[in-house]
Amino acid sequence: KSDVLNDYEVCRYMQLENGLHADVYALEIIIPVAFRVNTYNTHLFRTWLVGKALSQEKRQTYVMFIQNGKAGYC
């Protein structure tokens, strides 16, 4: 369904500690997109996400995708 999420709710332009800026997206948009796009990186993310959802272990985890400037991600 379109227009369910607003741009200002799912994306934020932030300054990083090193002075550079980055667009940061909320999980509310990352997760559905990861299940619609079929790439190696989205496959890895989906596998990680399902593993975390089914895991009994409860701890805080952070995921960060950084574009390296050549249309690739780290």
C-alpha positions, -999 to +999 in steps of 0.1 A: +000+000+000+015+034-009+017+064+013+016+043+045+048+058+058+058+095+055+093+105+043+100+124+075+091+093+096+114+068+079+144+089+067+167+112+086+198+131+073+224+129+100+259+142+106+284+114+115+312+117+140+337+120+112+319+151+099+303+134+069+265+132+064+244+101+057+207+092+051+196+069+079+164+049+073+141+034+099+136-004+102+100+002+092+111+008+057+143-013+055+126-046+064+099-045+037+123-034+011+147-062+020+120-087+013+112-071-021+147-068-034+166-099-044+204-092-040+231-110-021+232-082+006+194-084+011+196-121+014+223-118+041+201-092+059+170-114+057+189-144+070+203-123+099+168-107+106+150-141+108+178-155+129+174-126+154+137-129+154+138-166+163+167-163+187+161-169+224+191-146+233+181-110+241+207-084+235+209-051+217+224-053+182+232-025+157+234-028+119+249-001+098+251-001+060+277+023+046+278+032+009+314+032-003+308+056-032+310+030-060+274+018-056+286-009-032+279-013+005+300-024+034 
